[in-house]
Amino acid sequence: MVSFTFGCDTGRINNNNPNIPNYTVNLQINMNLNSDIQFATHHYVDYSQGARGVVVFNTGSGYVAYDLACPNQSFTTCTSPINIPVGSISATCSCDNTVYNLFTGQCAGQPYPLKQYHVDAGGGYIYVTN
């Protein structure tokens, strides 16, 4: 008898990062009022949500959202949000100059990626939650 084990993606995001506290995120973006976010590699930032703010990035095939807190620095000592230049596909931690890829949230050689949030898009809105 051969046995198979199947796994499935629950849609949950693993954010086990001791450096960033958990804050409630419930962001709604009207794409008609923020039309640039509809174009690939464009982003939208809201500093009122998350630990240091939230960035929503258009990957060209969907949207991803990350916290703007530096994931590999102590939250209490690194108080500046991550910097994302207009038109950039990367984000830079101002405390240690680590550069993160906005498509994946990853940075080679770093233990923690950017803290990711759940994104749904439809009906002219983008919804970001945790």
C-alpha positions in Angstrom: 0.0 0.0 0.0 1.3 3.4 -1.0 0.3 6.4 1.2 0.3 10.0 0.0 0.3 13.1 2.1 -1.2 16.2 0.6 -0.7 19.7 2.0 -2.5 22.9 1.2 -1.9 26.5 1.5 -4.2 28.0 4.2 -3.5 31.5 3.1 -1.9 32.3 6.4 1.2 34.3 6.6 4.0 33.4 9.0 5.1 36.5 10.8 7.0 35.1 13.8 9.3 38.0 14.2 10.3 39.0 17.8 11.4 42.5 16.6 8.0 43.8 15.5 5.0 43.9 17.8 1.6 42.9 16.5 -0.8 45.8 15.7 -4.2 45.5 14.2 -4.2 46.3 10.5 -7.5 47.0 8.8 -6.8 49.2 5.7 -9.1 50.0 2.8 -7.7 51.7 -0.3 -10.0 53.2 -2.9 -8.2 52.6 -6.2 -10.2 55.3 -7.9 -8.7 57.9 -5.5 -5.3 56.3 -5.6 -5.1 55.3 -9.2 -1.2 54.9 -9.3 -1.5 51.7 -7.3 -3.2 50.1 -10.3 0.1 50.1 -12.2 2.9 47.4 -11.8 5.7 48.4 -9.4 3.8 51.3 -7.9 3.1 51.5 -4.2 0.9 53.1 -1.6 1.9 54.0 2.0 -0.3 54.5 5.0 1.5 55.5 8.2 -1.6 55.1 10.4 -1.6 51.3 10.3 0.7 48.6 11.5 3.8 49.0 13.7 5.5 51.8 11.6 3.1 52.0 8.7 2.0 49.8 5.8 3.1 49.7 2.2 1.0 48.1 -0.5 3.0 47.1 -3.6 1.6 46.1 -7.0 3.7 43.2 -8.3 2.0 43.2 -11.7 0.2 40.0 -10.9 -1.4 41.1 -7.6 -0.7 43.1 -4.5 1.5 42.5 -1.4 1.5 44.5 1.8 4.3 44.8 4.4 4.9 46.6 7.6 7.4 49.5 7.4 9.2 48.4 10.6 12.7 47.1 10.0 12.4 43.4 10.6 15.9 42.7 11.7 16.3 45.6 14.1 14.9 46.1 17.6 11.6 48.0 17.4 12.6 50.2 20.3 15.9 51.3 18.9 15.1 51.5 15.2 12.3 54.1 15.2 12.3 55.2 11.6 10.1 53.5 9.0 11.6 51.7 6.0 12.3 54.1 3.1 10.8 53.3 -0.4 11.8 55.7 -3.1 9.1 56.5 -5.7 9.3 54.0 -8.6 11.5 51.6 -6.6 11.1 47.9 -6.3 13.0 47.8 -3.0 12.7 49.1 0.5 15.7 50.2 2.7 15.9 50.1 6.4 17.3 53.4 7.5 18.9 51.9 10.6 21.2 49.4 9.0 20.8 50.1 5.2 19.5 46.6 4.6 17.6 46.4 1.2 14.5 44.3 0.9 12.8 43.2 -2.4 9.2 44.4 -2.5 8.1 41.5 -4.7 9.1 38.9 -2.0 9.9 40.9 1.2 13.2 39.0 1.4 16.7 40.2 1.8 19.6 37.7 1.3 21.5 36.9 4.4 18.9 38.3 6.8 16.9 36.1 9.3 13.6 37.9 8.9 11.8 39.2 5.8 9.5 42.2 5.9 6.4 41.6 8.0 3.6 40.7 5.5 -0.1 41.4 5.7 -3.0 39.7 4.0 -4.3 41.5 0.8 -7.7 41.2 -1.0 -8.6 43.3 -4.0 -11.9 43.7 -5.7 -14.7 46.2 -6.5 -12.3 49.1 -6.9 -10.8 48.6 -3.4 -7.7 47.0 -1.9 -8.2 45.5 1.6 -5.2 44.9 3.9 -5.6 43.0 7.2 -3.8 40.7 9.6 
